[in-house]
Amino acid sequence: MINNEIKRLTKLCLLLGSSLLVMANAAIVPSLAELNHVFNDPFGVSLMMTLPAFAVVVFAPFVASIINALGEKNTILLGFGLSGLAGSSGLWIDSLNMLLVGRFMLGMSIAICMTVINDLIASYFDGEARIRFISHQAIAVNIGGIMFVVASGWLTTIHWRLPFAIYLVAIIALVLSLKGIVPVNKVKHSGLKRIHLHDYKAVFPFYLLGLFGMLSYYLIMIDLPFTLKNSLGFNSAQTGMLLGGMSLISATVAYLFKFVLAKVGEQRTLAMCFYCFMVAFCALTLVDLSWGAYVAVASTGIAFGLLLPILTHLVIMYSVEKRRTAMLSGFVMFYFIGQALSALVRDASSALSPGTLYIGFAVVCAIIATLHIGVLDSMVRRKRDALKAREVEA
């Protein structure tokens, strides 16, 4: 589809959906303490944060088949509807177990919508226009995160149920999508042979980078509030302001992504992302010094501002078009595996000495960044070209 034919309403639907779904957990973070007070079940309440990510992992492999059966537009309408109903279930459900079912269904909607949104971006836009829109998508994600956290914190002071109303934004996205989402003409998966593991070789390195990047980001996000409170005496308001500043940095970097990519290329942009994660982990070992916290926040903001747009761009670029939907659903799955593993990794590392986990992740980030300057990129490019050659022959 020609880039300049895309209407503003279509772009709004894609950006609104991205901002709501990628930062879905942010909508209830400020209300977790109140939820625990209501239900008196710390483990059950913690599951409300992790279940959506696990649901994405379980359900993502089936999204390509749903798109093939229903088409992109009907699938995204289904996803937005499920997101609005399941996400807002806390407005009327009193049982914690039923709330957890709703959170799992929310994860299913995230898998559906994020796959369709990224697939539509790949279909609607080409070249520089696609890079520019992916940059706008990352900006929407970060600004949405700020707005959801602020709104949730305010609504929690009124009643513990009200933050769940934020998910009703998905119903607005659904209504707008009735007119805004334009179906695209593309070859359906039913005409293809079964996809084998070797078909994913070109994009699998980016799956792993997405997993490790999200794992790194959420480890920092989970630990930073506790570290700021214990080491620097920050209260909740100060911590919230600092995390809001991190999101603003991410949004700014996401806006600059297209310029960075044009200047230094994909490999160095990806290397820059993981070098920033390395700096953040190193700075967290020095958080007793006030500047260490600010360096960690700034570095994490830069890293996350680059992570989503560069990996989305690379997965789209290295995917064979006829298999792109399945490859994008795989990326969404691995992306959320990192989020799901973050709490488990943090708990498993409790026996380690302070700072050991940070140093270990810093070393891995440095290795990834250094290797990706040239080595991995050239290797993956050869695999992508080979896959596309076989696709042409088929």
Protein Blocks (a to p, Z undefined) as FASTA:
>chain_A
ZZklpcfklmmmmmmmmmmmmmmmmmmmmmmmmmmmmnopaklmmmmmmmmmmmmmmmmm
mmmmmmmmnojmlmmmmmmmmmmmmmmmmmmpcbfklmmmmmmmmmmmmmmmmmmmmmmm
mmmpgcjllmmmmmmmmmmmmmmmmmmmmmmmmmmmmomklmmmmmmmmmmmmmmmmmmp
ccdddddfklpccddfklmmmmmmmmmmmmmmmmmmmmmmmmmmmmmmmmnopafklmmm
mmmmmmmmmmmmmmmmmmmmmmnojmlmmmmmmmmmmmmmmmmmmmmpmklmmmmmmmmm
mmmmmmmmmmmmmmmmmpcfklmmmmmmmmmmmmmmmmmmmmmmmmmmmmpcehklmmmm
mmmmmmmmmmmnojlmmmmmmmmmmmmmmmmmZZ
